[in-house]
Amino acid sequence: MVAQSYCFDFGPEGEPAKGCIKITDKSVYTPDIGYGFASTEHVTAKARDVGQGIERDFCIPYNSVFLVDVPDGCYRVSLIGGDPMLPTAMTIRAAKRQIVLHNRTTVPGQFVREMFSVYVRGGQLRLEFSGNAPRINALEIVPVPNALKLFIAGDSTAADQENFPYAGWGQMLGMYLKHDVVVANHAASGRSSKSFIDEGRLDAIKAEMRKDDFLFIQFGHNDEKNDPDRNTEPYSTYQQYLMQYIEAARSVGAHPVLLTSVQRRYFNEDGTLQDTHGDYLPAMRQLAAEQGVPLIDMAEKTKALYEALGPERSKSLFVIGERGEFVTHPDGVVDNTHFQDIGAIKIAGLVAEGIRELNLWPLTMFLR
């Protein structure tokens, strides 16, 4: 399959805008067609008596998913959304629950053009619509094979989490970056700096990484585990494995960036945070200094955030819920390591803050 551009005009039956494909509330995806809504059960289409062109009509994709079969790669998506008569509110997730548009609102008669980049794996671009009043008037998808890519190698705290309410900061980072940057999140749950390499995951990144791309590297949580497949020693094997990521980036002219592990939420009686990472944090800091690699100290940033919030308010960042609060955990859940959406968004904001503080050019230029 050859990458091509698509233009979709959403609304009731009728003539589409020039060069576009008409999508209605009956446009169900099939493999033969290659695009459409995964289900139209909650999709409606509307045409107003006011307005003109693509702004006059639209689809309302309430809790619905739009699919387009495309070759693996990087794509720039442009979306027009609004309603001539009513306010709107919409969130869009791409791929594995990556938030690319968060609670975007409009007033009656206002139309917004939003642009974001999507990293497609598995041969299908997936856009999941939610929010109290979603509207989509038009959608354009353009391949951008030479886009600047930000690769992430890491563990579950950064990974694209598919299972609600879990979320990793990597799947939220795109909210802080303009459409000029594609976030290629290869982080995976349960991986250490060692097991990520042993499973060929760094090789997969190397096969795609190009000059001037960025490789963000965050490991430590699972390097600490007493498990021969994952365990490393801070000042020997941990640093040695981290060097393989640094060398992989430098070998193609890309930019490695080290990130210390985010902290777990364990407090001392005096309200200060316990450090559960031990020598892995200073070992990464030492390596960064010796190798001249930029370091975003996420351990320090998350420590400051959790302590500012305190033991109670910091719970809102994590997968911590009472009985019945999360449908996926009817008996309640207490997880002081992994984030829910709001936590992952906050942590991604700290990563963006680190990019700005280090002036990581040209990423700094593309921060929202």
C-alpha positions in Angstrom: 0.0 0.0 0.0 1.4 3.4 -1.0 0.9 6.3 1.3 -1.5 8.9 0.0 -3.4 11.9 1.1 -7.1 11.9 2.1 -9.7 14.6 2.4 -13.0 13.8 4.1 -16.1 16.0 4.1 -18.5 15.0 7.0 -22.2 15.5 7.0 -25.5 14.2 5.6 -25.9 12.8 2.1 -25.0 15.2 -0.6 -22.1 16.4 -2.8 -18.8 16.5 -1.0 -16.4 19.5 -1.1 -14.1 19.4 -4.1 -11.4 16.8 -3.8 -13.0 15.2 -0.7 -14.8 12.0 0.1 -18.2 12.3 1.7 -18.6 10.7 5.1 -22.1 10.4 6.6 -23.6 8.8 9.7 -24.0 5.6 7.6 -20.3 5.4 6.6 -19.2 2.2 8.3 -15.6 1.0 7.9 -15.0 -2.2 5.9 -11.6 -3.5 4.8 -12.6 -3.2 1.1 -13.4 0.5 1.5 -10.5 1.2 3.9 -12.1 4.1 5.8 -15.2 4.9 7.9 -16.6 4.7 11.4 -15.9 1.5 13.3 -19.5 1.7 14.3 -22.2 4.2 13.5 -24.4 3.4 16.4 -23.7 6.7 18.2 -22.9 8.8 15.1 -25.4 11.3 13.7 -25.2 13.8 10.9 -26.6 17.3 10.7 -27.0 20.2 8.2 -27.8 23.7 9.6 -29.9 26.3 7.8 -27.1 28.8 8.3 -23.5 28.8 7.2 -22.0 27.5 4.0 -19.7 24.9 2.6 -18.1 22.4 5.0 -19.1 24.6 8.0 -22.8 24.1 7.3 -22.9 20.4 7.9 -21.1 17.9 10.1 -21.1 14.6 11.9 -21.5 14.2 15.6 -19.2 11.2 16.5 -20.3 10.7 20.1 -17.9 8.2 21.7 -17.1 6.9 18.2 -14.0 5.8 16.3 -13.0 6.8 12.8 -10.6 4.5 10.9 -8.4 4.9 7.8 -6.2 2.2 6.4 -2.8 3.7 5.7 0.8 2.4 5.5 2.8 2.6 8.7 4.5 6.0 9.0 4.0 9.6 10.1 1.0 11.6 9.2 -0.2 15.1 9.7 -3.9 15.4 10.4 -5.9 18.6 9.9 -9.4 18.8 11.4 -12.1 21.4 11.1 -14.7 21.3 13.9 -17.6 23.6 14.9 -21.3 24.2 14.8 -23.1 27.3 13.3 -25.7 27.2 16.1 -24.4 25.4 19.2 -21.2 25.3 21.4 -19.0 22.2 21.0 -16.5 20.3 23.3 -14.3 17.5 21.9 -11.4 15.3 22.9 -9.6 13.2 20.3 -7.3 10.2 20.9 -5.1 8.6 18.3 -3.6 5.1 18.1 -3.4 3.6 21.6 -5.3 6.3 23.6 -2.8 9.1 22.8 -4.6 12.4 23.4 -3.9 14.7 20.5 -6.7 17.1 21.2 -8.0 17.7 24.7 -11.3 19.3 25.6 -11.3 21.7 22.6 -14.3 23.9 22.9 -16.0 26.4 20.5 -18.8 28.9 20.8 -21.8 28.9 18.4 -20.6 29.9 14.9 -16.9 29.4 15.7 -14.9 26.9 13.7 -11.4 25.8 14.6 -8.8 24.1 12.4 -6.6 21.9 14.6 -3.4 20.2 13.3 -1.6 17.3 14.9 0.8 14.5 13.9 0.1 10.8 14.3 2.6 7.9 14.4 0.8 4.9 12.7 1.7 1.3 13.4 -0.4 -1.7 12.3 -1.5 -0.2 9.0 -4.4 1.8 10.4 -4.9 5.4 11.6 -7.4 5.5 14.4 -9.2 8.6 15.8 -11.4 8.2 18.8 -13.8 11.0 19.5 -15.3 11.9 22.9 -16.5 14.9 24.9 -19.8 16.4 25.7 -20.5 17.8 22.2 -18.1 16.6 19.5 -18.4 17.9 15.9 -16.3 17.1 12.8 -16.8 19.0 9.6 -13.7 18.0 7.6 -10.6 15.9 8.0 -7.4 15.9 5.9 -4.6 13.3 6.3 -1.2 13.8 4.7 1.8 11.6 4.9 4.9 13.4 6.3 7.8 10.8 6.0 10.4 13.5 6.7 8.8 14.9 9.9 10.9 15.4 13.0 10.4 12.4 15.3 10.7 12.2 19.0 11.2 8.5 20.0 10.6 7.3 23.5 12.3 4.3 25.0 11.0 3.5 28.5 8.7 1.6 30.8 5.0 1.6 31.8 5.1 5.1 33.3 5.8 6.5 29.8 4.1 3.8 27.6 0.8 4.1 25.6 -1.5 2.4 28.0 -4.6 0.9 26.4 -6.4 -0.2 29.5 -8.5 2.5 31.3 -7.8 4.2 33.7 -4.0 3.7 33.2 -2.0 6.3 31.1 1.6 7.0 30.5 3.2 10.4 30.0 4.4 9.5 26.5 0.9 9.2 25.2 0.1 12.8 26.4 3.3 14.5 25.3 1.9 15.3 21.9 -0.5 17.7 23.6 2.5 20.0 24.3 4.0 19.8 20.8 3.0 21.4 17.6 2.1 19.3 14.5 5.7 19.6 13.3 6.8 16.9 15.7 5.7 13.2 15.6 5.9 11.4 19.0 7.0 7.8 18.3 6.3 6.1 21.6 8.1 2.7 21.9 8.0 2.6 25.7 6.5 -0.7 27.0 5.3 -1.9 30.3 7.6 -4.0 32.5 10.8 -3.2 30.5 14.1 -2.4 31.9 17.1 -0.8 30.0 18.3 -4.4 29.5 15.1 -6.3 28.5 14.1 -3.5 26.1 17.3 -4.1 24.2 17.1 -7.9 24.5 13.7 -7.9 22.9 14.9 -6.0 19.9 12.9 -2.8 20.7 16.0 -0.5 20.4 16.7 -2.2 17.0 13.2 -1.2 15.9 13.9 2.4 16.8 17.2 2.4 15.1 15.6 1.1 11.9 13.5 4.3 11.8 15.5 7.0 13.5 17.1 9.6 11.3 19.5 12.5 11.6 18.2 15.3 13.9 15.5 13.1 15.5 15.4 12.8 19.3 15.5 9.7 21.5 14.2 10.2 25.0 15.4 7.4 27.3 13.8 6.7 30.7 14.5 3.4 32.6 15.0 2.5 36.2 11.7 1.2 37.7 12.3 -2.4 36.3 16.1 -2.3 36.4 15.6 -2.4 40.2 13.6 -5.7 40.0 15.3 -8.9 41.3 14.8 -10.6 38.0 17.7 -11.9 35.8 15.9 -10.8 32.6 15.6 -7.2 33.8 17.9 -6.5 36.6 20.9 -4.2 36.2 23.4 -2.7 38.6 23.4 1.1 38.8 27.1 1.9 38.3 27.9 -0.9 35.9 25.4 -2.7 33.7 22.7 0.0 34.0 25.1 2.6 32.7 26.4 0.2 30.1 22.9 -0.5 28.7 22.1 3.2 28.7 25.2 3.8 26.7 23.8 1.6 23.9 20.8 3.9 23.6 23.1 6.9 23.5 25.3 5.4 20.9 22.3 4.2 18.8 21.1 7.8 18.5 24.5 9.3 17.9 25.3 6.8 15.2 22.6 8.3 12.9 23.1 11.9 14.0 20.0 11.9 16.3 19.9 13.5 19.8 19.8 11.3 22.9 18.1 12.7 26.0 18.2 11.0 29.4 15.3 11.2 31.8 15.6 10.0 35.4 12.7 7.8 36.6 9.5 9.4 37.8 9.0 9.0 41.5 6.6 6.6 43.1 4.0 8.1 45.5 5.3 7.1 48.9 5.4 9.7 51.6 7.3 10.0 54.9 5.4 11.1 58.0 6.7 14.6 57.7 5.1 15.0 54.2 8.4 14.5 52.2 8.6 11.9 49.5 10.5 8.7 49.9 13.1 7.9 47.3 12.6 4.3 46.0 15.1 4.4 43.2 18.4 4.5 45.2 21.6 4.6 43.1 19.8 4.4 39.7 19.2 8.2 39.8 22.7 9.4 40.6 24.1 6.7 38.2 22.1 8.2 35.3 23.0 11.8 36.3 26.7 10.8 36.4 26.5 9.2 32.9 24.7 12.2 31.5 27.5 14.5 32.8 30.3 12.3 31.6 28.8 11.8 28.1 27.5 15.4 27.7 24.0 14.1 27.2 21.1 16.4 28.1 19.2 15.2 31.2 15.7 16.0 32.3 15.6 15.2 36.0 12.1 13.8 36.2 12.8 12.3 39.7 13.3 15.9 41.0 10.5 17.3 39.1 7.9 14.7 40.2 9.2 14.9 43.8 8.5 18.6 43.8 5.1 18.1 42.3 4.0 15.4 44.7 5.2 17.2 47.8 3.5 20.4 46.7 0.2 18.5 46.3 0.7 16.5 49.5 -0.3 12.9 50.4 -4.0 13.4 49.7 -4.2 15.6 46.7 -1.4 13.7 44.9 -3.7 10.6 44.8 -5.5 12.2 41.9 -2.5 11.7 39.6 -2.4 8.0 40.1 -4.6 4.9 39.6 -6.1 5.2 43.1 -9.8 4.8 43.5 -12.5 3.7 46.0 -14.8 0.8 45.5 -16.9 1.4 42.4 -14.9 4.5 41.3 -13.4 2.8 38.3 -15.6 0.3 36.4 -12.4 -1.8 35.7 -11.6 -2.0 39.4 -15.0 -2.5 41.1 -13.4 -3.3 44.5 -11.1 -0.3 44.4 -7.5 0.1 43.5 -4.3 1.6 45.0 -1.4 1.9 42.6 1.3 4.4 43.7 3.4 3.9 40.5 1.1 4.3 37.5 -0.8 7.4 36.4 -4.4 8.0 35.2 -5.1 10.6 32.5 -4.8 13.7 34.6 -1.5 12.5 36.1 0.0 11.5 32.8 -0.9 15.0 31.4 0.8 16.7 34.3 3.9 14.5 34.0 4.1 15.2 30.2 3.9 18.9 31.1 7.0 18.4 33.2 8.8 16.8 30.3 7.8 19.7 28.1 9.1 22.0 30.8 12.4 20.2 30.8 12.6 20.5 27.0 12.2 24.3 27.3 14.7 24.6 30.2 17.4 22.7 28.3 16.5 24.6 25.1 16.5 21.3 23.1 16.6 22.8 19.6 14.5 22.6 17.5 12.0 20.9 19.9 11.8 24.1 22.0 10.5 25.9 18.9 7.7 23.4 18.5 6.4 23.5 22.0 2.8 24.7 22.3 
